[in-house]
Amino acid sequence: MISFIIRRMGQLVLLLLGISFIVFMSMHIAPGDPATIIGGPTAKESDLEAIREDLGLNKPVFVQYVDYLKGILQGDFGYSYQNSQPVGEAIATRLPNTIKLAVSSMIVAIIIGLIAGMISAMKQNSWLDVTSTTFALVGVSIPNFWLGAMLILVFAVNLQWLPVSGLSEPFYTMDGMKQLVLPSITLGTASAAIIARMSRSSMLEVVKSDYIRTAKAKGVKHKTVIWVHALRNALIPVITVVGINFGALLGGTIITEQVFAINGIGRLMIDAIAARDFPMVQATVLLVASIFVIINLIVDIIYVKVDPRISYE
């Protein structure tokens, strides 16, 4: 296991290096000049040249990339072109909101998805199965921006049950939890639908296995067969889906953060792209990619704990 983790960490470094190169080059190839945006429409050519000199934009692209990598190794992600704020400081301010939103959305998705999928599998071809399957289809199809707007209209505007004011309160307080309800449902619905479909199909496949029939033939209680023998083995593909979806949630918070006015990484990334803020875009994309890869590593480790038949030795 240790050797496997070391190999994966080495692959992680190479992968992030490739991602940083692609993002860096993409930002420089795309049309637009950060100096023009910073200087404004009234800036003279001499002013623009001074800005490029100050930011190092007049150096060859590969030299800029090497300088960027040196800064990362020293923990320096540069300064924002928009407000001269350190990039690391800006990310540290907004990252907790994005993590709170992604984690709470994943919790909602796992609870709803597993319950719906298990009930659907145990009551195959019943009205519960049809209801669960319909929910999964609708959940995948509904766009986040529409669902978020409808939830705000119904629960915040008409009924006034829940607030819509970003994530200004600590998540462990009652007000903080209330602020998380609508964004979490909005972001987690699609993932819940995917988890429900995967858990249903996985459970249906497992309950037809020989060892499940053997357990039933030995007189093991139905609940024990399902929750001890079947569920643990059915979780393997579900864990994969959960890991992939959690990484996707971190990158998919952009729309939800815009709808609910949440000051997170998604909004920061969009603003940085619009302003051609190279350091901010590169750092946020690299951060999301790093979290995504680390989550996949954690999922691989969980595999071994859930299913002893899997070994990385």
Secondary structure, 3 states (H helix, E strand, C coil): CHHHHHHHHHHHHHHHHHHHHHHHHHHHHCCCCHHHHHHCCCCCHHHHHHHHHHHCCCCCHHHHHHHHHHHHHCCCCCECCCCCCEHHHHHHHHHHHHHHHHHHHHHHHHHHHHHHHHHHHHCCCCHHHHHHHHHHHHHHHCCHHHHHHHHHHHHHHHCCCCCCCCCCCCCCCHHHHHHHHHHHHHHHHHHHHHHHHHHHHHHHHHCCCHHHHHHHHCCCCHHHHHHHHHHHHHHHHHHHHHHHHHHHHHHCHHHHHHHCCCCCHHHHHHHHHHCCCHHHHHHHHHHHHHHHHHHHHHHHHHHHHHCCCCCCC
